[in-house]
Amino acid sequence: MTQPDPTTAQLEARVTALEEQLAWLQHTVSALDEVVRALGADNQRLRSELGELSDQIAAAGELATQGVPTLLDERPPHY
């Protein structure tokens, strides 16, 4: 047995449902794109800060090898 051909109303309902799903997916992709862009910007900023901190630690280590007292040599106030 063959299934009857769908009516125009049924096809329109299916197309409408697909269009709604597409609109929702487009909205979701747009929102996720914004989140990914924000995370990328945060990642770049944090990498820059990490580089600066690494440079500061390296500079402090070089001063320590030269015998210059640094913050790393100071005792905390509770000692």
N, CA and C atoms as a LAMMPS dump frame, in Angstrom:
ITEM: TIMESTEP
0
ITEM: NUMBER OF ATOMS
237
ITEM: BOX BOUNDS ff ff ff
-5.0000000000000000e+02 5.0000000000000000e+02
-5.0000000000000000e+02 5.0000000000000000e+02
-5.0000000000000000e+02 5.0000000000000000e+02
ITEM: ATOMS id mol type element x y z
1 1 1 N 0.833 -1.188 0
2 1 2 C 0 0 0
3 1 3 C 0.876 1.25 0
4 2 1 N 0.457 2.2 -0.732
5 2 2 C 1.178 3.463 -0.782
6 2 3 C 0.47 4.472 0.105
7 3 1 N 1.29 5.383 0.631
8 3 2 C 0.714 6.423 1.469
9 3 3 C 0.135 7.498 0.569
10 4 1 N -0.936 8.107 1.011
11 4 2 C -1.519 9.181 0.198
12 4 3 C -0.585 10.384 0.16
13 5 1 N -0.647 11.114 -0.925
14 5 2 C 0.167 12.322 -1.051
15 5 3 C -0.271 13.34 -0.005
16 6 1 N 0.726 14.027 0.588
17 6 2 C 0.352 15.039 1.581
18 6 3 C -0.375 16.203 0.914
19 7 1 N -1.274 16.755 1.665
20 7 2 C -2.033 17.883 1.141
21 7 3 C -1.199 19.158 1.225
22 8 1 N -1.678 20.164 0.567
23 8 2 C -0.984 21.456 0.583
24 8 3 C -0.897 21.99 2.009
25 9 1 N -1.939 21.828 2.788
26 9 2 C -1.939 22.316 4.167
27 9 3 C -0.881 21.588 4.996
28 10 1 N -0.751 20.286 4.771
29 10 2 C 0.251 19.531 5.51
30 10 3 C 1.666 19.973 5.108
31 11 1 N 1.869 20.189 3.835
32 11 2 C 3.183 20.641 3.374
33 11 3 C 3.512 22.03 3.919
34 12 1 N 2.506 22.903 3.919
35 12 2 C 2.717 24.245 4.464
36 12 3 C 3.053 24.178 5.941
37 13 1 N 2.396 23.295 6.676
38 13 2 C 2.674 23.143 8.104
39 13 3 C 4.104 22.646 8.322
40 14 1 N 4.537 21.698 7.495
41 14 2 C 5.901 21.192 7.615
42 14 3 C 6.916 22.276 7.292
43 15 1 N 6.653 23.06 6.241
44 15 2 C 7.566 24.145 5.862
45 15 3 C 7.622 25.187 6.98
46 16 1 N 6.475 25.509 7.546
47 16 2 C 6.434 26.485 8.638
48 16 3 C 7.244 25.988 9.837
49 17 1 N 7.085 24.709 10.174
50 17 2 C 7.838 24.137 11.289
51 17 3 C 9.338 24.182 11.004
52 18 1 N 9.733 23.865 9.791
53 18 2 C 11.148 23.916 9.42
54 18 3 C 11.689 25.343 9.463
55 19 1 N 10.89 26.299 9.032
56 19 2 C 11.313 27.699 9.077
57 19 3 C 11.489 28.159 10.523
58 20 1 N 10.607 27.719 11.41
59 20 2 C 10.735 28.075 12.825
60 20 3 C 12.005 27.472 13.417
61 21 1 N 12.279 26.219 13.077
62 21 2 C 13.499 25.58 13.564
63 21 3 C 14.735 26.301 13.03
64 22 1 N 14.705 26.676 11.769
65 22 2 C 15.826 27.385 11.174
66 22 3 C 16.047 28.731 11.858
67 23 1 N 14.975 29.449 12.113
68 23 2 C 15.095 30.75 12.786
69 23 3 C 15.692 30.579 14.178
70 24 1 N 15.244 29.563 14.903
71 24 2 C 15.774 29.31 16.246
72 24 3 C 17.257 28.951 16.166
73 25 1 N 17.635 28.113 15.21
74 25 2 C 19.033 27.724 15.063
75 25 3 C 19.911 28.916 14.676
76 26 1 N 19.408 29.779 13.809
77 26 2 C 20.172 30.968 13.431
78 26 3 C 20.387 31.869 14.638
79 27 1 N 19.36 32.026 15.446
80 27 2 C 19.477 32.84 16.665
81 27 3 C 20.504 32.218 17.617
82 28 1 N 20.452 30.905 17.785
83 28 2 C 21.379 30.213 18.678
84 28 3 C 22.816 30.34 18.182
85 29 1 N 23.02 30.167 16.89
86 29 2 C 24.366 30.297 16.329
87 29 3 C 24.889 31.717 16.523
88 30 1 N 24.035 32.697 16.346
89 30 2 C 24.438 34.088 16.541
90 30 3 C 24.841 34.337 17.991
91 31 1 N 24.052 33.822 18.93
92 31 2 C 24.37 33.996 20.354
93 31 3 C 25.675 33.288 20.704
94 32 1 N 25.86 32.085 20.193
95 32 2 C 27.093 31.352 20.466
96 32 3 C 28.297 32.04 19.84
97 33 1 N 28.118 32.651 18.691
98 33 2 C 29.204 33.39 18.056
99 33 3 C 29.659 34.548 18.94
100 34 1 N 28.706 35.249 19.531
101 34 2 C 29.049 36.348 20.438
102 34 3 C 29.837 35.833 21.629
103 35 1 N 29.427 34.697 22.18
104 35 2 C 30.12 34.126 23.333
105 35 3 C 31.54 33.726 22.948
106 36 1 N 31.699 33.098 21.799
107 36 2 C 33.03 32.666 21.358
108 36 3 C 33.935 33.873 21.128
109 37 1 N 33.4 34.921 20.545
110 37 2 C 34.203 36.126 20.327
111 37 3 C 34.632 36.747 21.657
112 38 1 N 33.723 36.8 22.625
113 38 2 C 34.061 37.361 23.938
114 38 3 C 35.121 36.501 24.631
115 39 1 N 34.976 35.183 24.541
116 39 2 C 35.967 34.295 25.146
117 39 3 C 37.323 34.437 24.462
118 40 1 N 37.317 34.635 23.162
119 40 2 C 38.57 34.848 22.446
120 40 3 C 39.262 36.125 22.902
121 41 1 N 38.483 37.178 23.094
122 41 2 C 39.055 38.444 23.564
123 41 3 C 39.614 38.279 24.978
124 42 1 N 38.871 37.59 25.847
125 42 2 C 39.348 37.335 27.208
126 42 3 C 40.63 36.504 27.18
127 43 1 N 40.656 35.508 26.334
128 43 2 C 41.83 34.651 26.216
129 43 3 C 43.046 35.46 25.781
130 44 1 N 42.86 36.33 24.821
131 44 2 C 43.966 37.164 24.337
132 44 3 C 44.463 38.09 25.44
133 45 1 N 43.531 38.694 26.185
134 45 2 C 43.916 39.595 27.276
135 45 3 C 44.675 38.834 28.355
136 46 1 N 44.191 37.648 28.711
137 46 2 C 44.852 36.86 29.74
138 46 3 C 46.234 36.384 29.294
139 47 1 N 46.372 36.05 28.018
140 47 2 C 47.688 35.653 27.511
141 47 3 C 48.67 36.824 27.603
142 48 1 N 48.183 38.007 27.303
143 48 2 C 49.033 39.193 27.388
144 48 3 C 49.467 39.433 28.841
145 49 1 N 48.521 39.34 29.773
146 49 2 C 48.849 39.524 31.189
147 49 3 C 49.821 38.453 31.672
148 50 1 N 49.626 37.223 31.23
149 50 2 C 50.522 36.137 31.612
150 50 3 C 51.933 36.399 31.1
151 51 1 N 52.03 36.895 29.88
152 51 2 C 53.344 37.232 29.339
153 51 3 C 54.033 38.308 30.156
154 52 1 N 53.282 39.331 30.553
155 52 2 C 53.846 40.407 31.368
156 52 3 C 54.308 39.874 32.72
157 53 1 N 53.5 39.027 33.344
158 53 2 C 53.881 38.46 34.641
159 53 3 C 55.105 37.555 34.516
160 54 1 N 55.174 36.798 33.441
161 54 2 C 56.348 35.942 33.209
162 54 3 C 57.598 36.791 33.058
163 55 1 N 57.474 37.9 32.343
164 55 2 C 58.618 38.802 32.183
165 55 3 C 59.039 39.387 33.525
166 56 1 N 58.074 39.765 34.365
167 56 2 C 58.389 40.322 35.677
168 56 3 C 59.089 39.29 36.552
169 57 1 N 58.632 38.047 36.502
170 57 2 C 59.246 36.989 37.305
171 57 3 C 60.667 36.721 36.81
172 58 1 N 60.844 36.703 35.486
173 58 2 C 62.176 36.486 34.933
174 58 3 C 63.118 37.615 35.336
175 59 1 N 62.629 38.857 35.302
176 59 2 C 63.456 40.004 35.691
177 59 3 C 63.813 39.921 37.172
178 60 1 N 62.866 39.508 38
179 60 2 C 63.146 39.376 39.428
180 60 3 C 64.181 38.28 39.665
181 61 1 N 64.092 37.199 38.895
182 61 2 C 65.076 36.124 39.027
183 61 3 C 66.466 36.573 38.627
184 62 1 N 66.548 37.393 37.587
185 62 2 C 67.849 37.915 37.161
186 62 3 C 68.441 38.831 38.225
187 63 1 N 67.611 39.666 38.85
188 63 2 C 68.096 40.542 39.914
189 63 3 C 68.568 39.722 41.105
190 64 1 N 67.863 38.642 41.412
191 64 2 C 68.237 37.808 42.549
192 64 3 C 69.592 37.153 42.315
193 65 1 N 69.877 36.773 41.083
194 65 2 C 71.181 36.161 40.797
195 65 3 C 72.311 37.173 40.886
196 66 1 N 71.982 38.452 40.798
197 66 2 C 72.988 39.509 40.916
198 66 3 C 73.155 39.968 42.355
199 67 1 N 72.407 39.366 43.273
200 67 2 C 72.513 39.724 44.681
201 67 3 C 71.646 40.891 45.1
202 68 1 N 70.815 41.387 44.224
203 68 2 C 69.929 42.504 44.548
204 68 3 C 68.698 41.94 45.258
205 69 1 N 68.355 42.448 46.456
206 69 2 C 67.166 41.935 47.151
207 69 3 C 65.887 42.296 46.377
208 70 1 N 64.993 41.355 46.305
209 70 2 C 63.722 41.553 45.596
210 70 3 C 62.574 41.25 46.541
211 71 1 N 61.372 41.437 46.05
212 71 2 C 60.196 41.108 46.85
213 71 3 C 60.153 39.624 47.2
214 72 1 N 60.765 38.802 46.369
215 72 2 C 60.79 37.37 46.646
216 72 3 C 61.606 37.057 47.887
217 73 1 N 62.564 37.942 48.236
218 73 2 C 63.416 37.73 49.406
219 73 3 C 62.79 38.254 50.688
220 74 1 N 61.796 39.118 50.594
221 74 2 C 61.19 39.695 51.798
222 74 3 C 60.298 38.691 52.489
223 75 1 N 60.305 38.75 53.805
224 75 2 C 59.438 37.882 54.576
225 75 3 C 58.063 38.529 54.713
226 76 1 N 57.04 37.72 54.743
227 76 2 C 55.701 38.286 54.965
228 76 3 C 55.603 38.918 56.344
229 77 1 N 54.681 39.844 56.554
230 77 2 C 54.598 40.574 57.823
231 77 3 C 54.269 39.686 59.023
232 78 1 N 53.76 38.5 58.831
233 78 2 C 53.391 37.681 59.991
234 78 3 C 54.567 36.909 60.574
235 79 1 N 55.783 37.036 60.01
236 79 2 C 56.95 36.352 60.586
237 79 3 C 57.493 37.105 61.743
